[in-house]
Amino acid sequence: MSALIELDDIRVHYTVPTRRHSPPVTLRALDGVSLAVERSRCLGVVGESGCGKSTLANVLVGLRTPTAGRVRYDGREVGARRSKDLCRRIQMVFQDPVGSLNPRRRVRSVLAELIDHHDLVPDTGMNSALDSLMEMVDLPPRVLEARPHELSGGQRQRVAIARALAVQPEVLVADEAVAALDVSAQATVINLLADLRAELGLTIVFISHDLGIVRTLCDSVAVMYAGRVVEEGTAEAVFTAAQHPYTRALLRAAPDLHRPGTVRRSPALEGEPAGTPETNTGCVFLPRCPEAEAACASAPPPYIGNESHRTACIHAVP
Ligand SMILES: Nc1ncnc2c1ncn2[C@@H]1O[C@H](COP(=O)(O)OP(=O)(O)OP(=O)(O)O)[C@@H](O)[C@H]1O
C-alpha cells in the first residue's frame, strides 16, 4: 500500500533562552523523524510528555514548518506554504474543544462558514449538509443552535470532529483528542473515529498517552522518545513484542495495560516489575530510563528545564 503522508528526516529545532547572560540553547523538539502514514489506516503516536508528539502533529497539518526535512503528501513534496486545498485535506482535532471553538458562535455558524470558505456545498444544500454532519458525529440537529458552553465535553469534542469533517478531509490528526473526556465520552469518541475511518476511508494519526486506546484503535504505532521515533510497527507487534527498551519502559508504566479486562500485559514483559507512574493531568511521566537513554545515546543529556516535569527531549545541541 502506498503512503499518503511521508515524513523524511524531519527536524524541528527551537532556540530557547536560558539563564541571564547565558547564550540561548537549541532544543530539538523533533530530531530526525521519518514516518509513513498509509491511506485509510490509523497510526498511533505515543511517548511521554515533551517527547515531540504535538510538534509532529503541527508539522503534519502545516502549523509548524520544519527546520529541516521533507514532507510528502500523496507522493508530492509539500512546501512551507500550503495550498488552501491541502490545508483542507489534513485536519486537526485538538485536546481542548473549548479552546478551539469560538464561545460566542453557534455551532451552525462555525460549520457553515467553513463549508462556505471551501465552496463545498451550494447555498441551497447548506442545511442538509449541516444535518448530515450532525448525523455523522451522532449529535441531534438541535446542537447546531447551541454555543460551545451549552454542550457537554463529549458533545463539544464531537462538534470539533464535525468541524474537521465539514471540509471533507482525507486525514484527521487527533492530538490527545480524548484526553480531557471522561471514560464514557472517550468511548463514544473513539467508536466514532473508528466508524468514520471505516465509512469515509479517513486516514487517522492518533496521538495519545493512553496506550490501551491506541492499541484498540490503531493499526500501527510509532513510539517517540526525545524527539525521535525509537520504535515503529503494527500495534500488535509493538504491544506484544516491544523491541526498544523505551517502549518496554512505557508499557510497564502504563496503568491501562495493567487494568484487568482492558489490555493484557505484553508477554515480552512477563517477570519484569511494573513501573510506578506518577500521573498528572492524565500524562504518564516515566521513571528515568537509563536503558532507553543508552539506546538513544547519540542524543545525550544534559537535559534542561524542570526535572520534576522531565522533558526528555530537551537537550542542548553540543
Ligand atoms: N514554540 C516552542 N518554543 C520552544 N519550545 C517548544 C515550543 N513548542 C514546543 N516546545 C518544546 O518542544 C518539546 C516538545 O513539545 P511537544 O508539545 O511536541 O511535546 P508533547 O510530546 O506533545 O508533550 P505533551 O504530551 O506534554 O503534550 C517540549 O520540550 C516543548 O517544551
The ligand as a Gaussian input file, in Angstrom:
#p B3LYP/6-31G(d) Opt

LIG

0 1
 N        7.234000      27.139000      20.396000
 C        8.102000      26.470000      21.167000
 N        9.233000      27.068000      21.572000
 C       10.134000      26.403000      22.337000
 N        9.974000      25.124000      22.732000
 C        8.870000      24.488000      22.334000
 C        7.868000      25.116000      21.542000
 N        6.879000      24.221000      21.321000
 C        7.232000      23.083000      21.944000
 N        8.421000      23.249000      22.562000
 C        9.159000      22.222000      23.322000
 O        9.365000      21.134000      22.449000
 C        9.265000      19.921000      23.167000
 C        8.236000      19.036000      22.523000
 O        6.962000      19.608000      22.767000
 P        5.618000      18.895000      22.328000
 O        4.500000      19.800000      22.704000
 O        5.724000      18.488000      20.919000
 O        5.644000      17.592000      23.257000
 P        4.483000      16.528000      23.504000
 O        5.122000      15.189000      23.370000
 O        3.315000      16.819000      22.644000
 O        4.142000      16.795000      25.016000
 P        2.720000      16.632000      25.769000
 O        2.403000      15.173000      25.698000
 O        3.019000      17.123000      27.146000
 O        1.731000      17.491000      25.036000
 C        8.911000      20.279000      24.597000
 O       10.080000      20.272000      25.342000
 C        8.366000      21.689000      24.483000
 O        8.636000      22.417000      25.649000

